[in-house]
Amino acid sequence: MKKLIVANWKMNGELSKINADLSYYAKLPETNKPNVVLALPYLYIVWAKQRLLMNSQIKIAAQDLSHYRNCGAYTGKINGSMLKDAGVDYVIIGHSERRTLMGENGAILIHKVRNAFESGLIPILCVGEPLSARDDGSYLQFIELQLSGLEDIESFKDIIIAYEPCWAIGTGKIASLVEIQEVIDFINRYMQKRFAYVKITLLYGGSVNSQNVGDILALENIGGVLVGGASLKVTDFTAICEKI
């Protein structure tokens, strides 16, 4: 299977950039691939799907979804069914910025994963340790705790787990290849033991760029990367997509 390249634009972009970048990606063989996924701000998803990427192979992800399953009086929320209607294929859940800035906890995130499954979306669940857990050696236990709630989901389907050490996100720092491999192997063992019947894809995220992506993708059990800042620069992101 081809490796996944997931671009997380976060709260960035305006219509002129969306028009220019996505029109370029849709025409370029290096980026017009079904394993290239763009996680755009909600506001631009329908525009991108119905206009700029209408004849493209590129897939769309949402950066989040509501933990409320059904439609209702939840001002400002967007549920999985709405995202599916808009042409979304994937949804990022539990990114470290939402965990730290929005205070999302384990129970809320498990509801979101369940909602993604029920809406026909593939969840990209992010896990990763803060610097304190890395320094005191408890990082694997920290990540196991983040994964443990998945066992409460009754109907389990294909899932993507993205390992993103918090201390390497937006900092320019990157975990060593040995550190990445250790955690990816740990997550793989954990998931295979509990969900052996499910297709599980493992990504790495955290200051991924065109210089280090080749070495990361070459690691065992790595199914792709989650790209942040570098995904906002057309030349950098194109160079990353050339690696798959």
Order of alpha helices (4+ residues) and beta strands (2+ residues): beta-alpha-beta-alpha-beta-alpha-beta-alpha-alpha-beta-alpha-alpha-beta-alpha-beta-alpha-beta-alpha
